[in-house]
């Protein structure tokens, strides 16, 4: 569509992106940063409200700051529908999490904040449809946005797609230091303290394209490992740090401060419940999982290390131990009861690839080579989940994931390793916003050993865009041409469709 024919709202979004890029100086000195330099965001929409977020910036902030918010039916704020006051406290990073209620369902709104004589940029958000409303849902899934590996061109396209919702599925920041030749280096080295995690979030949130994506629509968020420590499992870090609980507590606090999370998700020490469910009209239930906080440590780790390994099934009998869990037994029990048998769709938002993926022949004597950090490392837990989907006859179960920096489209069989067993769910696992993947030749060679995998490409960065109606789910696998270029084009790499009541994927 020629630029002169773009709809007004899309043209406005494009203008906002351009303006952000023109006026924002990434990672400026603290003395030069305005009070709202980290942008605005909204999240966790309900039929009558949502969370509005911002975080004050500047080194000379008082211990407590009154922050006013207002939400309007129009971008010019001629019709203000609600306003209120929150107190931003130094103890919680001067973050604001205003929880609104009393708004009409299934409507778009505009919001902004005021504090210390300054005004924030304007954000756009919406309420969910009423519980009994027939509706559609346009959403995007994204994950893995390592700042020092690439630019965020994918987020520009997400904004232009105008989704109702973004589901971010983990690895919002990375805890590593940067190589000297990194595209844009992390400020500081490996992070482990509250001050360091805060600083890392602030650097990521200085990116104008990420700010625009937050301001464009509400987000749902779940974390994975890099918000804390690579491959961590419960209270065990990858390096078996002796005081890992303190590190996890610092990481969880900084995460809550930096994102539009409800106050109920505010951590208490090293604990924070982020799993839960919300409904989108009578169309879908969205289930959000946490696959890090409660999991058992990975099986058969490398000597004197925590975290993942790549092993054959035969060499690691612990992989088959029925008591091991990726979600923890309490979360497993919650999920077993949380599925919705009335709505046509259940969207399971979790962190990683659920389908089996053997890196060598799974029919061989050694059972194939598997990666222990993903669901293959917790096969009995996966089987319990798939058994529940089958037993409850959930015809519209769709698993959404990230983590592995590769676009995967799969079918999940009742018995995960038996392709003759019925397909009970479909899966869309997205590539990364900017983090690098394995060589494509290696991914292709392994995909041939896994016939339930319909698509596998890790040679492009991007996200997945979805359009969901009562009758079908349409998926667009989006690929950035060159993540090293901030203005890179973004294309549709593939399209897939899932029909309601038929747990199978079809290439469109």
Secondary structure, DSSP 8 states (H G I E B T S, - for coil): --GGGS-HHHHHHHHHHHHHHHH--TT--GGG--TTTT-EEEEEEETTEEEEEEE---TT--SEEEEEEEEESSTT-SSEEEEEEEEEEGGGTTEEEEE--S--SS-EEEEEEEETTEE---EEEE----TT----EEEEEE----GGG---HHHHHHHHHT-SEEEE-S-SS------TT-SS--SSSS--SHHHHHHHHHHHHT-HHHHHHHHHSEEEE---STTTSTT-BTTB-TT--TTHHHHHHHHHHHHHHHS---GGG--BTTB----EEEEETTTEEEEE--SSTT----SS--TT--S--EEETTT-GGGG-TT--SS-HHHHHHHHHH--SSSSEEEEE-SS--S---SS-TTSTT--EEETTSGGGGHHHHHHHHHHHHHTT-TTEEEEE-SSSSEEEEEEESSTT-TTS-EEEEEEE---SS-----HHHHHHHHTT-TTEEEEE-SSEEEEEEEE-SSEEEEEEEEES-TTSTT--EEEEEEEEEETT----EE-
